[in-house]
Amino acid sequence: MSDPAATIRAALDDGGLTYEETEPGSFFVTLPGTHKLATHCWLVVGAHALLVEAFVVRKPDENHEEFQRFLLKRNSRMYAVAFSADAAGDVYLVGRLPLGGISAAEVDRILGCVLQYADESFDTLLEIGFASSIRREWAWRQKRGESTANLQAFARFAKPED
């Protein structure tokens, strides 16, 4: 079997990705997104498997059942990783893959999936789990005359009716 850490390192370099190898075989990768501006992903080479873990969003403030239902439905259509929650209720993408299947193409595929799943789901997760907070933030900014530009994705439900 080839060296999985060397394979990952080469794939990250070839992909032009920003990463830090915090210790041999542990890679902290920054994936630039569109909706979620950046997704930070750990790739950790273990004795038998590669751990993939990326933070997506903190524990929702509201609509917990709908939030969890959305995540479970998404899980059924995903490759290599699944949504998971930690003890605090924060949401991550997590997966474990056998080291024998690690290639440059597979590293690219896995990171592409992590980015796609985190980025595509982000606005919906915020709308379901944080709508009240977003509305309050919108109103507070408007009252103070501050920009709502980075909240425009939520204008359909956050912007007060004129």
LODREN-431764 format. One record per residue: chain; x, y, z of N, C-alpha, C, O in turn; residue in one letter. Coordinates in steps of 0.05 Angstrom, whole numbers. Layout:
(r A,(X,Y,Z),(X,Y,Z),(X,Y,Z),(X,Y,Z),A)
...
END
This chain:
(r A,(17,-24,0),(0,0,0),(18,25,0),(38,26,14),M)
(r A,(10,44,-16),(25,69,-17),(21,85,9),(4,78,26),S)
(r A,(36,106,13),(34,123,36),(10,141,34),(11,160,17),D)
(r A,(-12,137,49),(-36,153,47),(-31,183,52),(-42,200,38),P)
(r A,(-14,190,71),(-8,218,78),(5,231,54),(-1,254,47),A)
(r A,(24,218,41),(37,229,18),(18,233,-5),(19,253,-20),A)
(r A,(-1,214,-9),(-21,216,-29),(-39,240,-24),(-45,255,-43),T)
(r A,(-47,244,1),(-65,266,8),(-50,293,4),(-61,311,-8),I)
(r A,(-25,294,13),(-9,318,10),(-6,326,-19),(-10,349,-26),R)
(r A,(0,306,-36),(3,312,-65),(-24,321,-77),(-24,339,-94),A)
(r A,(-46,308,-69),(-72,316,-80),(-79,345,-72),(-90,360,-88),A)
(r A,(-73,352,-47),(-79,379,-37),(-62,399,-52),(-71,421,-60),L)
(r A,(-36,393,-56),(-18,411,-70),(-27,414,-99),(-28,436,-110),D)
(r A,(-34,391,-112),(-42,392,-140),(-68,407,-144),(-73,420,-164),D)
(r A,(-86,406,-123),(-111,421,-124),(-109,450,-117),(-128,465,-119),G)
(r A,(-85,458,-109),(-81,486,-101),(-96,494,-76),(-103,518,-73),G)
(r A,(-102,475,-59),(-117,480,-35),(-100,491,-12),(-76,485,-10),L)
(r A,(-112,507,4),(-99,518,28),(-102,497,50),(-124,489,57),T)
(r A,(-79,489,61),(-81,469,83),(-56,471,101),(-36,484,94),Y)
(r A,(-59,460,124),(-37,458,143),(-35,429,152),(-55,417,160),E)
(r A,(-11,418,152),(-7,391,163),(2,395,192),(25,400,197),E)
(r A,(-18,393,210),(-13,400,238),(6,380,252),(20,387,271),T)
(r A,(6,356,243),(24,335,251),(24,315,228),(6,315,212),E)
(r A,(44,297,227),(45,278,204),(18,263,201),(9,249,220),P)
(r A,(6,266,178),(-19,251,172),(-44,266,180),(-66,255,177),G)
(r A,(-42,290,191),(-66,305,200),(-67,331,184),(-49,349,187),S)
(r A,(-87,334,167),(-88,357,149),(-113,373,155),(-135,362,156),F)
(r A,(-109,399,159),(-131,418,163),(-134,434,137),(-117,451,131),F)
(r A,(-155,429,122),(-159,440,96),(-181,461,96),(-202,457,108),V)
(r A,(-176,483,82),(-196,504,79),(-208,502,51),(-193,505,31),T)
(r A,(-234,498,49),(-248,495,24),(-265,521,19),(-283,526,35),L)
(r A,(-259,536,-1),(-274,561,-6),(-301,555,-18),(-304,539,-37),P)
(r A,(-322,567,-7),(-349,562,-16),(-363,586,-27),(-351,607,-30),G)
(r A,(-389,583,-32),(-405,605,-43),(-425,615,-21),(-425,638,-15),T)
(r A,(-441,597,-11),(-460,603,10),(-446,604,37),(-449,623,52),H)
(r A,(-432,583,43),(-416,582,68),(-388,590,58),(-375,575,43),K)
(r A,(-379,613,66),(-355,624,54),(-330,606,55),(-314,606,37),L)
(r A,(-328,591,77),(-306,571,79),(-315,548,95),(-329,551,115),A)
(r A,(-307,524,87),(-312,500,103),(-284,489,110),(-268,484,93),T)
(r A,(-280,485,136),(-255,475,146),(-258,445,150),(-276,436,164),H)
(r A,(-240,429,138),(-243,400,138),(-217,387,148),(-195,394,139),C)
(r A,(-220,369,166),(-197,352,175),(-196,327,159),(-217,314,155),W)
(r A,(-173,320,150),(-167,293,139),(-145,282,157),(-123,292,158),L)
(r A,(-152,260,171),(-133,248,190),(-129,219,184),(-147,203,184),V)
(r A,(-104,213,178),(-96,185,171),(-93,169,197),(-77,176,214),V)
(r A,(-110,149,200),(-108,131,223),(-94,105,216),(-83,103,194),G)
(r A,(-95,86,234),(-81,61,229),(-94,45,206),(-81,31,191),A)
(r A,(-121,47,204),(-135,32,184),(-154,48,166),(-163,38,145),H)
(r A,(-159,73,174),(-179,89,159),(-171,118,159),(-156,128,176),A)
(r A,(-183,132,140),(-180,161,138),(-205,173,150),(-227,168,141),L)
(r A,(-202,190,171),(-224,205,183),(-227,231,167),(-208,245,162),L)
(r A,(-252,237,160),(-259,262,146),(-279,276,165),(-299,264,172),V)
(r A,(-273,301,172),(-291,315,190),(-291,345,184),(-270,357,182),E)
(r A,(-315,356,181),(-317,385,174),(-340,397,189),(-363,386,190),A)
(r A,(-335,420,202),(-357,434,216),(-375,447,195),(-365,458,175),F)
(r A,(-401,445,200),(-421,457,181),(-435,481,194),(-434,503,183),V)
(r A,(-448,477,217),(-463,498,230),(-467,491,259),(-467,467,267),V)
(r A,(-471,511,276),(-476,506,304),(-504,496,308),(-520,495,290),R)
(r A,(-509,487,333),(-535,476,341),(-557,497,335),(-553,521,340),K)
(r A,(-579,488,323),(-600,507,316),(-613,519,340),(-615,507,362),P)
(r A,(-623,544,337),(-638,557,358),(-667,549,359),(-680,551,380),D)
(r A,(-678,540,337),(-706,534,335),(-711,512,314),(-693,504,299),E)
(r A,(-736,503,313),(-745,483,293),(-726,458,292),(-718,449,271),N)
(r A,(-720,448,316),(-701,425,318),(-710,401,302),(-693,388,288),H)
(r A,(-735,394,303),(-745,370,288),(-742,373,258),(-732,355,244),E)
(r A,(-750,396,248),(-748,401,219),(-719,402,210),(-712,392,189),E)
(r A,(-702,414,227),(-673,415,222),(-662,387,220),(-647,381,201),F)
(r A,(-668,370,239),(-657,342,239),(-669,326,216),(-654,310,204),Q)
(r A,(-694,330,209),(-706,316,187),(-692,324,161),(-687,306,144),R)
(r A,(-686,349,157),(-672,358,133),(-645,344,131),(-638,333,110),F)
(r A,(-630,343,153),(-604,330,153),(-606,300,147),(-590,289,131),L)
(r A,(-625,286,159),(-628,258,154),(-636,252,125),(-626,233,113),L)
(r A,(-653,268,114),(-661,264,86),(-637,269,67),(-633,254,48),K)
(r A,(-620,289,73),(-596,294,57),(-577,270,60),(-564,262,40),R)
(r A,(-574,259,83),(-555,236,88),(-560,213,68),(-542,200,60),N)
(r A,(-585,209,61),(-592,186,44),(-581,189,16),(-581,169,1),S)
(r A,(-573,213,8),(-564,217,-20),(-534,225,-21),(-525,236,-41),R)
(r A,(-519,220,0),(-492,230,2),(-471,208,-1),(-476,184,5),M)
(r A,(-447,216,-10),(-425,198,-14),(-403,203,7),(-396,226,11),Y)
(r A,(-393,183,19),(-368,183,36),(-371,196,63),(-357,189,82),A)
(r A,(-389,216,66),(-393,229,92),(-423,231,98),(-439,228,80),V)
(r A,(-429,237,123),(-457,241,131),(-458,263,152),(-438,268,166),A)
(r A,(-481,276,153),(-485,296,174),(-486,282,201),(-497,260,204),F)
(r A,(-474,295,221),(-473,284,248),(-473,308,267),(-467,330,259),S)
(r A,(-481,302,292),(-481,323,312),(-462,315,335),(-461,292,342),A)
(r A,(-448,335,347),(-431,329,370),(-448,331,395),(-472,336,394),D)
(r A,(-436,328,418),(-450,329,444),(-464,355,449),(-484,356,463),A)
(r A,(-454,377,437),(-466,404,440),(-489,408,421),(-505,427,423),A)
(r A,(-492,391,401),(-512,393,380),(-503,407,355),(-519,412,336),G)
(r A,(-477,415,354),(-466,427,330),(-464,406,308),(-460,383,313),D)
(r A,(-467,415,283),(-469,397,260),(-443,395,245),(-430,415,239),V)
(r A,(-435,371,239),(-410,365,224),(-416,346,201),(-437,332,201),Y)
(r A,(-399,345,182),(-398,323,162),(-376,305,171),(-354,314,177),L)
(r A,(-382,279,173),(-362,260,183),(-362,235,166),(-384,225,157),V)
(r A,(-339,224,161),(-336,199,147),(-311,185,153),(-291,197,162),G)
(r A,(-310,158,149),(-285,142,152),(-283,125,127),(-302,111,119),R)
(r A,(-260,126,115),(-256,111,90),(-231,93,94),(-212,101,107),L)
(r A,(-231,69,82),(-208,51,84),(-184,64,71),(-186,75,49),P)
(r A,(-161,61,83),(-136,72,72),(-129,61,45),(-117,75,28),L)
(r A,(-137,36,40),(-131,24,14),(-145,37,-9),(-136,34,-32),G)
(r A,(-166,52,-4),(-181,65,-26),(-173,94,-30),(-185,109,-46),G)
(r A,(-152,103,-16),(-144,131,-17),(-125,135,-42),(-104,124,-43),I)
(r A,(-135,152,-60),(-119,160,-84),(-123,190,-87),(-140,202,-73),S)
(r A,(-107,202,-104),(-111,231,-109),(-139,237,-119),(-151,256,-111),A)
(r A,(-149,220,-137),(-176,224,-147),(-197,222,-125),(-217,237,-125),A)
(r A,(-193,203,-107),(-212,199,-85),(-211,222,-65),(-232,230,-55),E)
(r A,(-187,232,-59),(-185,256,-42),(-200,279,-54),(-215,293,-40),V)
(r A,(-196,283,-80),(-210,305,-94),(-240,301,-93),(-255,320,-87),D)
(r A,(-249,276,-97),(-278,270,-96),(-290,275,-68),(-311,287,-66),R)
(r A,(-276,266,-48),(-285,269,-20),(-287,298,-13),(-307,307,-2),I)
(r A,(-266,313,-18),(-266,342,-12),(-288,357,-28),(-300,375,-18),L)
(r A,(-292,349,-53),(-313,361,-69),(-340,355,-57),(-358,373,-57),G)
(r A,(-344,331,-47),(-369,324,-34),(-373,340,-8),(-395,351,-4),C)
(r A,(-353,342,8),(-354,358,33),(-362,386,27),(-380,397,39),V)
(r A,(-349,398,8),(-355,426,0),(-383,428,-10),(-398,446,-2),L)
(r A,(-391,411,-28),(-418,412,-40),(-439,409,-19),(-458,425,-18),Q)
(r A,(-437,389,-1),(-457,384,19),(-459,407,39),(-481,415,46),Y)
(r A,(-437,417,48),(-437,439,67),(-448,464,54),(-464,478,66),A)
(r A,(-439,470,30),(-446,495,17),(-475,495,8),(-490,515,13),D)
(r A,(-484,473,-4),(-512,472,-14),(-532,472,9),(-554,483,5),E)
(r A,(-525,461,32),(-544,459,54),(-544,483,72),(-563,487,88),S)
(r A,(-524,500,71),(-519,521,90),(-542,540,93),(-552,545,115),F)
(r A,(-551,552,71),(-573,572,72),(-599,559,83),(-612,572,99),D)
(r A,(-605,535,74),(-629,522,83),(-627,516,113),(-647,520,128),T)
(r A,(-604,507,123),(-601,502,151),(-604,527,168),(-616,527,189),L)
(r A,(-593,549,158),(-596,575,172),(-625,584,172),(-635,593,192),L)
(r A,(-639,580,150),(-667,588,148),(-684,571,167),(-701,582,181),E)
(r A,(-679,546,169),(-695,528,186),(-688,533,216),(-706,536,232),I)
(r A,(-662,534,222),(-654,534,250),(-648,561,262),(-645,563,287),G)
(r A,(-647,582,246),(-639,609,257),(-656,632,245),(-646,655,246),F)
(r A,(-680,626,235),(-696,647,221),(-701,671,240),(-699,694,231),A)
(r A,(-709,666,265),(-715,688,283),(-690,705,288),(-693,730,289),S)
(r A,(-667,693,291),(-643,708,296),(-636,725,271),(-627,748,274),S)
(r A,(-640,714,247),(-634,728,223),(-652,752,220),(-644,774,212),I)
(r A,(-678,748,226),(-697,770,224),(-689,793,244),(-690,816,237),R)
(r A,(-682,785,268),(-674,805,288),(-649,820,278),(-647,845,281),R)
(r A,(-630,806,267),(-605,818,257),(-612,837,234),(-601,860,233),E)
(r A,(-630,829,216),(-638,846,194),(-650,872,204),(-642,894,196),W)
(r A,(-669,870,223),(-682,894,234),(-662,912,249),(-663,936,246),A)
(r A,(-644,900,264),(-624,915,279),(-606,931,260),(-601,955,264),W)
(r A,(-597,918,238),(-580,932,219),(-595,954,205),(-584,976,201),R)
(r A,(-620,949,197),(-635,970,184),(-640,994,202),(-638,1017,193),Q)
(r A,(-646,989,227),(-650,1010,246),(-626,1027,250),(-628,1052,253),K)
(r A,(-602,1015,249),(-577,1030,252),(-566,1040,225),(-545,1053,225),R)
(r A,(-579,1034,203),(-570,1043,177),(-546,1027,167),(-530,1037,150),G)
(r A,(-542,1003,177),(-520,986,168),(-528,968,145),(-551,963,140),E)
(r A,(-508,958,131),(-512,941,108),(-525,914,115),(-518,902,136),S)
(r A,(-543,906,98),(-554,879,100),(-544,861,77),(-556,840,71),T)
(r A,(-523,870,64),(-513,856,40),(-508,827,44),(-514,810,28),A)
(r A,(-495,820,67),(-488,792,71),(-512,776,82),(-509,752,87),N)
(r A,(-535,788,84),(-559,774,92),(-579,771,68),(-601,761,72),L)
(r A,(-571,780,44),(-589,780,21),(-600,752,14),(-622,750,3),Q)
(r A,(-585,732,20),(-595,704,14),(-620,698,30),(-635,679,24),A)
(r A,(-625,714,51),(-647,709,69),(-669,730,67),(-688,731,83),F)
(r A,(-667,748,47),(-685,770,44),(-714,760,41),(-733,774,50),A)
(r A,(-718,737,29),(-745,728,23),(-761,722,49),(-785,723,49),R)
(r A,(-747,717,71),(-762,713,97),(-753,732,119),(-767,735,139),F)
(r A,(-731,746,115),(-721,764,137),(-729,793,132),(-732,808,152),A)
(r A,(-732,801,108),(-737,829,101),(-767,835,108),(-785,822,99),K)
(r A,(-771,856,125),(-799,863,131),(-813,872,106),(-802,883,88),P)
(r A,(-839,866,105),(-856,875,82),(-856,905,81),(-860,918,102),E)
(r A,(-853,916,57),(-854,945,54),(-883,955,53),(-888,979,50),D)
END
